[in-house]
């Protein structure tokens, strides 16, 4: 059975950087890695910010399509289908699904807490992800509320020492994979 794991979290949580590091770790050589779609879509068309519901429906559609193309392969994805529900709660009804259906798509979920929870000196954003600390903390709470009922949900707290956070993250991931 393929292993399907979501790495989720609000902006500035380390998801993308941590996944990049996993790609070169031989322990995860059998996994396909999927990049975050939101960033990609916003780079393709910044006007998605004015078309919020369309944006999240498109993320959901593309995420499902690329996961379905990987049938039989284990993967680790930078965000999963249910992340769209955190940003736009109507997405589940729009797409004719439920949170339970989306939970069943994945064996495990690891949420990385954003550096926004540590305050201004530690929080960084960029031209694509330019949310305020307050916005990021709202997104983080919504993301937690969407994923925290998944049977294999794990939260990795923010830490000013990103190396320590990464080590905790990798150990959590290794332990999760062993149990599956």
C-alpha positions, 0 to 999 in steps of 0.5 A: 500500500502506498504511503500518502502524507500531507505536510501542512501549515500556514505561511512561514512554517517551513513546509517547502524548505523542509520538503526540499531537504527530505528530497535528498534524504535517502530514507525518503528515496521511495517517495514522490514529492509534490510542491505547494499549488497555491504558490504556483497558481499565484505566480501564474496568475496573481489575480486569483487573490481577487477570485478566492473561491475559484482559486481554491476550487482550482487548487483542489482540482489540481491536487486531486488530479496529480495525486490520482496520477500517482496511483500506487506510489507513495508521496509527501505533499506540501499541503493536501486537498483539505487545506482548501477548506481552511482557506475557503470553507465552502470548497468541500460543498463546491467540490462535492466532498466531505472532510472525512473523504479527504482524510481517507486520501492520506495516511498521515498529516504533519502540521508545522506551526508558523514562525508568526506565532513567535512574533515579528523578529522571526516571521518572514514573508515574500512577494507571493506570500505576503500575509500579515502576522494576524492573517497567518495566525488566522490561517494557522488556526483554520488549518489546525481546525481542518486537519486536527481530527485526522487519525494520524495528525501531528503538530510540530511547534514553531521554534526559533531554532529551525534545525531543532524543528527540522530534527523533530519533524523528521523524527515524527515523519520517520515514526509515522511511516514506521507505524503505517 
